[in-house]
Amino acid sequence: MNVLLNVIDPVAISIGPIKIYWYGIIIALAMLIGISLATKEAQKLGLEEDTMVDMTLWAIPIGFIGARLYYVLFKWDYYIQNPSEIIAIWNGGIAIYGG
């Protein structure tokens, strides 16, 4: 069983020090599909496409902030002692269920 779990590398693309992980690609793809479906549904309801784009421009950053906030709150003992690390998302720590 352990052999099967080690087959897929979590890093999809590596360009120098920049690494793009598979879960990031999957989440980005899911957001694009969600935006596309929401836009089509909005057109059926008679809403303008710009309304969906505007909502998306607000919803995605708020989702990222919520995901980070959720992660920080559940590891508050660490972050209260290291407040400069609260915004350091490049070190990991975005809880997708918080977003």
N, CA, C and O atoms as a DFTB+ gen file, in Angstrom:
396 C
 N C O
     1  1       0.824      -1.201       0.000
     2  2       0.000       0.000       0.000
     3  2       0.862       1.256       0.000
     4  3       0.557       2.221      -0.701
     5  1       1.931       1.246       0.780
     6  2       2.808       2.405       0.869
     7  2       3.477       2.696      -0.470
     8  3       3.745       3.855      -0.785
     9  1       3.747       1.670      -1.255
    10  2       4.365       1.851      -2.560
    11  2       3.435       2.627      -3.485
    12  3       3.894       3.485      -4.240
    13  1       2.165       2.349      -3.441
    14  2       1.206       3.038      -4.299
    15  2       1.088       4.520      -3.959
    16  3       0.881       5.339      -4.855
    17  1       1.212       4.874      -2.713
    18  2       1.062       6.267      -2.302
    19  2       2.263       7.119      -2.659
    20  3       2.142       8.343      -2.709
    21  1       3.406       6.527      -2.908
    22  2       4.616       7.282      -3.218
    23  2       4.862       7.450      -4.711
    24  3       5.916       7.960      -5.093
    25  1       3.944       7.048      -5.558
    26  2       4.149       7.099      -7.002
    27  2       4.057       8.526      -7.527
    28  3       4.877       8.918      -8.358
    29  1       3.106       9.302      -7.080
    30  2       2.879      10.646      -7.599
    31  2       3.666      11.662      -6.772
    32  3       3.541      11.733      -5.550
    33  1       4.477      12.441      -7.478
    34  2       5.230      13.515      -6.835
    35  2       4.269      14.671      -6.558
    36  3       3.538      15.070      -7.464
    37  1       4.241      15.227      -5.339
    38  2       3.327      16.328      -5.050
    39  2       3.657      17.607      -5.816
    40  3       2.793      18.469      -5.975
    41  1       4.895      17.739      -6.291
    42  2       5.301      18.912      -7.068
    43  2       5.047      18.615      -8.541
    44  3       5.630      17.687      -9.102
    45  1       4.180      19.401      -9.160
    46  2       3.852      19.199     -10.567
    47  2       4.910      19.837     -11.466
    48  3       5.356      19.226     -12.437
    49  1       5.309      21.069     -11.138
    50  2       6.258      21.828     -11.947
    51  2       7.238      22.512     -11.003
    52  3       6.846      23.072      -9.979
    53  1       8.493      22.459     -11.354
    54  2       9.516      23.123     -10.552
    55  2      10.371      23.972     -11.482
    56  3      11.032      23.455     -12.382
    57  1      10.348      25.286     -11.252
    58  2      11.140      26.216     -12.049
    59  2      12.063      26.952     -11.084
    60  3      11.659      27.917     -10.436
    61  1      13.297      26.489     -10.998
    62  2      14.227      27.063     -10.033
    63  2      13.696      26.848      -8.628
    64  3      13.338      25.728      -8.264
    65  1      13.639      27.923      -7.827
    66  2      13.135      27.772      -6.454
    67  2      11.609      27.750      -6.363
    68  3      11.057      27.491      -5.294
    69  1      10.934      28.018      -7.466
    70  2       9.471      28.062      -7.473
    71  2       8.924      26.675      -7.752
    72  3       9.287      26.031      -8.736
    73  1       8.038      26.226      -6.862
    74  2       7.406      24.919      -7.024
    75  2       5.897      25.088      -7.110
    76  3       5.296      25.805      -6.310
    77  1       5.298      24.432      -8.073
    78  2       3.852      24.442      -8.218
    79  2       3.367      23.029      -7.899
    80  3       3.750      22.059      -8.552
    81  1       2.524      22.940      -6.890
    82  2       2.048      21.650      -6.413
    83  2       0.761      21.249      -7.119
    84  3       0.005      22.095      -7.595
    85  1       0.530      19.939      -7.176
    86  2      -0.667      19.416      -7.816
    87  2      -1.941      19.934      -7.170
    88  3      -2.906      20.252      -7.864
    89  1      -1.948      20.021      -5.822
    90  2      -3.181      20.477      -5.173
    91  2      -3.489      21.924      -5.535
    92  3      -4.657      22.307      -5.580
    93  1      -2.474      22.727      -5.791
    94  2      -2.695      24.102      -6.233
    95  2      -3.315      24.161      -7.613
    96  3      -4.204      24.969      -7.879
    97  1      -2.830      23.288      -8.492
    98  2      -3.391      23.215      -9.842
    99  2      -4.843      22.761      -9.787
   100  3      -5.696      23.309     -10.486
   101  1      -5.122      21.764      -8.962
   102  2      -6.490      21.253      -8.842
   103  2      -7.424      22.312      -8.270
   104  3      -8.548      22.465      -8.748
   105  1      -6.974      23.046      -7.253
   106  2      -7.808      24.095      -6.664
   107  2      -8.055      25.214      -7.669
   108  3      -9.177      25.707      -7.779
   109  1      -7.017      25.622      -8.406
   110  2      -7.175      26.676      -9.415
   111  2      -8.137      26.226     -10.515
   112  3      -8.981      27.003     -10.962
   113  1      -8.009      24.983     -10.944
   114  2      -8.915      24.454     -11.961
   115  2     -10.356      24.417     -11.451
   116  3     -11.287      24.745     -12.186
   117  1     -10.533      24.020     -10.203
   118  2     -11.879      23.992      -9.605
   119  2     -12.478      25.400      -9.545
   120  3     -13.670      25.579      -9.792
   121  1     -11.649      26.403      -9.216
   122  2     -12.151      27.777      -9.186
   123  2     -12.573      28.231     -10.577
   124  3     -13.613      28.871     -10.730
   125  1     -11.774      27.907     -11.594
   126  2     -12.127      28.295     -12.965
   127  2     -13.416      27.622     -13.432
   128  3     -14.255      28.252     -14.075
   129  1     -13.565      26.349     -13.106
   130  2     -14.796      25.643     -13.467
   131  2     -15.987      26.248     -12.724
   132  3     -17.054      26.430     -13.310
   133  1     -15.812      26.558     -11.443
   134  2     -16.879      27.185     -10.658
   135  2     -17.284      28.543     -11.212
   136  3     -18.470      28.866     -11.279
   137  1     -16.293      29.337     -11.607
   138  2     -16.582      30.653     -12.187
   139  2     -17.336      30.491     -13.499
   140  3     -18.286      31.224     -13.773
   141  1     -16.907      29.529     -14.307
   142  2     -17.571      29.287     -15.589
   143  2     -19.026      28.861     -15.392
   144  3     -19.921      29.369     -16.068
   145  1     -19.260      27.931     -14.470
   146  2     -20.630      27.477     -14.198
   147  2     -21.490      28.595     -13.614
   148  3     -22.660      28.735     -13.970
   149  1     -20.910      29.384     -12.720
   150  2     -21.663      30.495     -12.126
   151  2     -22.028      31.542     -13.179
   152  3     -23.119      32.111     -13.142
   153  1     -21.117      31.792     -14.112
   154  2     -21.388      32.756     -15.177
   155  2     -22.517      32.264     -16.081
   156  3     -23.398      33.036     -16.462
   157  1     -22.484      30.984     -16.419
   158  2     -23.553      30.425     -17.258
   159  2     -24.904      30.472     -16.537
   160  3     -25.929      30.785     -17.143
   161  1     -24.892      30.161     -15.251
   162  2     -26.136      30.207     -14.467
   163  2     -26.649      31.645     -14.352
   164  3     -27.855      31.886     -14.401
   165  1     -25.730      32.589     -14.200
   166  2     -26.121      33.998     -14.104
   167  2     -26.774      34.461     -15.403
   168  3     -27.744      35.218     -15.385
   169  1     -26.240      34.004     -16.519
   170  2     -26.838      34.374     -17.807
   171  2     -28.253      33.816     -17.938
   172  3     -29.134      34.474     -18.490
   173  1     -28.468      32.608     -17.432
   174  2     -29.810      32.016     -17.463
   175  2     -30.786      32.829     -16.620
   176  3     -31.967      32.931     -16.953
   177  1     -30.288      33.408     -15.528
   178  2     -31.133      34.197     -14.642
   179  2     -31.241      35.662     -15.065
   180  3     -31.939      36.450     -14.427
   181  1     -30.548      36.018     -16.142
   182  2     -30.643      37.375     -16.654
   183  2     -29.683      38.356     -16.010
   184  3     -29.840      39.567     -16.167
   185  1     -28.694      37.855     -15.290
   186  2     -27.692      38.733     -14.695
   187  2     -26.575      38.994     -15.699
   188  3     -26.333      38.197     -16.605
   189  1     -25.906      40.117     -15.519
   190  2     -24.807      40.446     -16.421
   191  2     -23.565      39.644     -16.055
   192  3     -23.357      39.301     -14.891
   193  1     -22.746      39.351     -17.054
   194  2     -21.511      38.609     -16.832
   195  2     -20.550      39.408     -15.941
   196  3     -19.801      38.830     -15.155
   197  1     -20.577      40.730     -16.070
   198  2     -19.709      41.577     -15.250
   199  2     -20.002      41.439     -13.761
   200  3     -19.104      41.583     -12.931
   201  1     -21.244      41.165     -13.429
   202  2     -21.613      40.979     -12.027
   203  2     -20.880      39.771     -11.449
   204  3     -20.379      39.826     -10.326
   205  1     -20.816      38.687     -12.211
   206  2     -20.121      37.487     -11.752
   207  2     -18.614      37.736     -11.644
   208  3     -17.972      37.268     -10.704
   209  1     -18.064      38.458     -12.587
   210  2     -16.629      38.767     -12.540
   211  2     -16.327      39.623     -11.311
   212  3     -15.340      39.383     -10.616
   213  1     -17.164      40.610     -11.044
   214  2     -16.975      41.453      -9.870
   215  2     -17.063      40.643      -8.579
   216  3     -16.256      40.830      -7.668
   217  1     -18.034      39.752      -8.503
   218  2     -18.171      38.911      -7.313
   219  2     -16.960      38.006      -7.142
   220  3     -16.501      37.777      -6.023
   221  1     -16.447      37.495      -8.250
   222  2     -15.268      36.634      -8.207
   223  2     -14.050      37.392      -7.702
   224  3     -13.263      36.866      -6.914
   225  1     -13.898      38.629      -8.158
   226  2     -12.750      39.435      -7.729
   227  2     -12.785      39.722      -6.234
   228  3     -11.742      39.979      -5.633
   229  1     -13.945      39.684      -5.636
   230  2     -14.067      39.835      -4.180
   231  2     -13.977      38.490      -3.466
   232  3     -13.323      38.380      -2.428
   233  1     -14.624      37.478      -4.010
   234  2     -14.749      36.193      -3.313
   235  2     -13.431      35.439      -3.188
   236  3     -13.161      34.849      -2.141
   237  1     -12.611      35.445      -4.226
   238  2     -11.362      34.675      -4.173
   239  2     -10.397      35.226      -3.123
   240  3      -9.903      34.446      -2.309
   241  1     -10.104      36.528      -3.097
   242  2      -9.212      37.021      -2.031
   243  2      -9.792      36.836      -0.624
   244  3      -9.058      36.523       0.314
   245  1     -11.091      37.026      -0.480
   246  2     -11.714      36.815       0.834
   247  2     -11.611      35.346       1.235
   248  3     -11.418      35.037       2.411
   249  1     -11.739      34.447       0.274
   250  2     -11.581      33.019       0.549
   251  2     -10.175      32.689       1.013
   252  3     -10.003      31.904       1.946
   253  1      -9.164      33.272       0.379
   254  2      -7.784      33.043       0.809
   255  2      -7.531      33.598       2.205
   256  3      -6.859      32.966       3.020
   257  1      -8.067      34.772       2.473
   258  2      -7.906      35.368       3.813
   259  2      -8.595      34.496       4.858
   260  3      -8.048      34.263       5.936
   261  1      -9.790      34.018       4.541
   262  2     -10.502      33.136       5.472
   263  2      -9.773      31.832       5.706
   264  3      -9.747      31.324       6.827
   265  1      -9.175      31.283       4.652
   266  2      -8.432      30.035       4.790
   267  2      -7.200      30.228       5.673
   268  3      -6.887      29.372       6.500
   269  1      -6.509      31.336       5.499
   270  2      -5.332      31.608       6.339
   271  2      -5.750      31.898       7.770
   272  3      -5.118      31.413       8.709
   273  1      -6.798      32.675       7.949
   274  2      -7.289      33.014       9.283
   275  2      -7.682      31.761      10.053
   276  3      -7.367      31.635      11.236
   277  1      -8.363      30.841       9.397
   278  2      -8.761      29.578      10.022
   279  2      -7.524      28.816      10.484
   280  3      -7.485      28.307      11.605
   281  1      -6.523      28.738       9.628
   282  2      -5.286      28.019       9.962
   283  2      -4.580      28.669      11.145
   284  3      -4.143      27.983      12.069
   285  1      -4.469      29.999      11.111
   286  2      -3.785      30.728      12.184
   287  2      -4.520      30.559      13.510
   288  3      -3.882      30.361      14.544
   289  1      -5.839      30.634      13.499
   290  2      -6.604      30.509      14.741
   291  2      -6.436      29.133      15.388
   292  3      -6.441      29.023      16.614
   293  1      -6.288      28.088      14.577
   294  2      -6.128      26.759      15.148
   295  2      -4.695      26.451      15.567
   296  3      -4.441      25.429      16.204
   297  1      -3.773      27.316      15.219
   298  2      -2.390      27.194      15.683
   299  2      -1.996      28.481      16.404
   300  3      -0.866      28.955      16.291
   301  1      -2.944      29.028      17.141
   302  2      -2.773      30.322      17.788
   303  2      -1.603      30.350      18.773
   304  3      -0.934      31.376      18.897
   305  1      -1.346      29.259      19.466
   306  2      -0.237      29.226      20.420
   307  2       1.096      29.543      19.744
   308  3       1.942      30.229      20.317
   309  1       1.275      29.043      18.533
   310  2       2.505      29.329      17.788
   311  2       2.510      30.766      17.277
   312  3       3.507      31.474      17.423
   313  1       1.403      31.197      16.680
   314  2       1.368      32.512      16.020
   315  2       1.321      33.683      17.004
   316  3       1.700      34.798      16.643
   317  1       0.871      33.456      18.223
   318  2       0.899      34.534      19.212
   319  2       2.339      34.844      19.609
   320  3       2.665      35.973      19.975
   321  1       3.201      33.822      19.532
   322  2       4.615      34.021      19.838
   323  2       5.418      34.449      18.609
   324  3       6.520      34.980      18.748
   325  1       4.886      34.227      17.425
   326  2       5.552      34.575      16.164
   327  2       4.594      35.348      15.258
   328  3       4.213      34.839      14.204
   329  1       4.200      36.553      15.638
   330  2       3.190      37.279      14.846
   331  2       3.640      37.626      13.425
   332  3       2.802      37.815      12.544
   333  1       4.945      37.711      13.194
   334  2       5.406      38.023      11.836
   335  2       5.152      36.862      10.873
   336  3       5.175      37.053       9.657
   337  1       4.915      35.681      11.395
   338  2       4.650      34.506      10.572
   339  2       3.189      34.402      10.133
   340  3       2.854      33.552       9.308
   341  1       2.325      35.243      10.668
   342  2       0.898      35.154      10.353
   343  2       0.647      35.324       8.854
   344  3      -0.202      34.633       8.291
   345  1       1.363      36.218       8.213
   346  2       1.135      36.450       6.781
   347  2       2.051      35.615       5.888
   348  3       1.982      35.740       4.666
   349  1       2.897      34.779       6.457
   350  2       3.884      34.010       5.690
   351  2       3.263      32.750       5.091
   352  3       3.576      31.637       5.512
   353  1       2.382      32.931       4.107
   354  2       1.719      31.779       3.496
   355  2       2.686      30.953       2.650
   356  3       2.394      29.796       2.350
   357  1       3.804      31.507       2.268
   358  2       4.794      30.780       1.475
   359  2       5.451      29.672       2.294
   360  3       6.108      28.795       1.734
   361  1       5.279      29.705       3.620
   362  2       5.770      28.639       4.483
   363  2       4.710      27.565       4.695
   364  3       4.920      26.637       5.476
   365  1       3.592      27.676       4.020
   366  2       2.502      26.715       4.159
   367  2       1.462      27.227       5.132
   368  3       1.679      28.216       5.833
   369  1       0.344      26.552       5.168
   370  2      -0.660      26.894       6.153
   371  2      -1.862      27.646       5.638
   372  3      -2.189      28.724       6.135
   373  1      -2.518      27.089       4.650
   374  2      -3.821      27.605       4.217
   375  2      -4.788      26.436       4.353
   376  3      -4.651      25.426       3.662
   377  1      -5.751      26.571       5.232
   378  2      -6.733      25.510       5.439
   379  2      -7.864      25.690       4.438
   380  3      -8.656      26.626       4.549
   381  1      -7.938      24.804       3.474
   382  2      -8.916      24.948       2.395
   383  2     -10.341      24.956       2.907
   384  3     -11.196      25.619       2.321
   385  1     -10.624      24.236       3.989
   386  2     -11.979      24.249       4.539
   387  2     -12.277      25.556       5.246
   388  3     -13.437      25.826       5.554
   389  1     -11.269      26.381       5.514
   390  2     -11.504      27.726       6.051
   391  2     -11.902      28.713       4.966
   392  3     -12.565      29.716       5.230
   393  1     -11.485      28.410       3.741
   394  2     -11.797      29.297       2.618
   395  2     -13.170      29.032       2.090
   396  3     -13.603      29.686       1.141
